[in-house]
């Protein structure tokens, strides 16, 4: 290294000796020197309606101990100013203090040369702040200012939501039903020149924020431009556990410096169900599905996903409800007698049964903040254990011993209403109780055809189409793979529990074979059999939500579509002496006999 320097020096001397002039010396600006200035910090005016006082939690002015950060061109030398009582005016609206160590901006295109931020505890200590204040959080009232001469006119950065409760809670956690931003991991606020032009630059959005509940009051600070189109959800912690939840679906647009007061919300608080409690058991340990069997009283949960896709979480869920219940009988049923409650929390649907388990069926719907149904699940509570029958001649996989939704296994001695099970339109996951009494929802008939998305959002609507139109197909898209994928696997619309599926159509087996081989029929007794498998002649829904042809006709649905377009299935009819044919209108809602996957 020394040799290199020496050579360069020699070359330089040689150049001078040859008559060349040395390069002119460029003057170097002296290092910036810190300034001491007497600064005045002006607190923003608090505007309240005439005759009213500002809420006690709204800061009215400066107090001793307030700390303000001031920076100029060299933010690494930002100064923290601590106000003392002697610095503050009698009304607290201004404070004046001599401040040393300032490096004002020297740029000619910017009349503001210093920037101030409050509170200092939330200001990021960065090397370069440039022309803005940068805060490390948003859930507190923040103030920012730029200078005009030696004066700073502060402006609020956030608006505040205020709520009160009538009990002592330790903490709140707030979120948006639509997972909209509440704040940001950091917030930069730019105030320029004397015009106080306000703009924000933000980090990654915060979808949840926490804060203390102080003196039974909840204060949530949100920055300018936050828009919560579906309102807010607030959980409240007591004794270390979240125990209550508050939901408000009113849209909220935040204006900085403003207060949105919800008042006392105690009467609107609901019990918060913790899905991770040891008392809540998983229903989907064997896999996700559109149907879950419950065999013991208690509390249960399952993921809020579409059908059997464990990763397909539903968007923007708000609440779970018990849509309808039935005890699979003709007698009247009371609400809550099968499923007492349904709630949604932390990506789970949670249900409870009565203390004494009551056999029946129910549908649980998950809704968004607008009350629209996102998805629904069938809860099946059989009275007796559901077994499978393994008959290689009947089908290639073991078959359930009863129809999907049946309370009891059908026998030739008792093919009664509780053995009929639910009725399904081909390709839909949504059960219909048919002739059984139900409570909670009104089933209706609507004209179709309609889309898959529409019927998913309207699970209590039976779609009727003229048999001459669209070959009796309720589905406008005529999707052939609603119950089975192209490779034959189970889909998100399959109505069977985990581990089971709607059987694919295969005429090599008696279940769908195009003849009466192995079958026996007793239309007077209301049953038909194949080996040890007994099925009730429970009719089907055809243009109505009440079954037709009970004791006369029955259908076993397959997962396979027909090309014309109809559904592949097996029909028995008393007027045809047993088996009739293997495809029929998709509009008809009929029985499903699930098989093992």
ABEGO torsion letter per residue (X at the ends): XAAAAAAAAAAAAAAAAAGBBBBBBBBBBBBBBBBBBBBBBBBBBBBBBBGBBBBAABBAEBBBGBBBBBBBABAAABBBBBBBAAABBAAGABBBBBBBGBBBBABAABABABBBBOBAAABBBBABAEABBBBABABBBBBBBBBBEABBBBBBABBBBBBBBABBBABBBBBBAAGBBABBABBBBBBBEAAGBBBBBBBBBBABBBBBBBGGBBBBBBBBGBBBAAEBBBBBBBGGBBABBBBBABBBBBBBGBBBBAEBAAAABBBBBBAABAABBBAAAAEBBABBBBABBEBBBBBBBBEABAABBBBGBABBBBABBBAGBABBBBBGAABABBBBBGGBBBBBBBABBBBEBBBBBBBBAAGBBABBBBBBBBABBBBBBBBAAABABBBBABBBGBABBBBAABBBAAAAEBBBBBGBABBBAEABBBBGBBBBBBBOBBBAAAAAABAABBBBBBAABGGGBABAAGBABAABBAAGBBBAABABBBGBBBBBBBAABAAABABABGBBBBAAAGBBBBEABBBBBAEBBBGBABBBGBGABBBBBBABBBAOBBBBBBBBBAAAGEBABABBBAABBBBBBBBBX
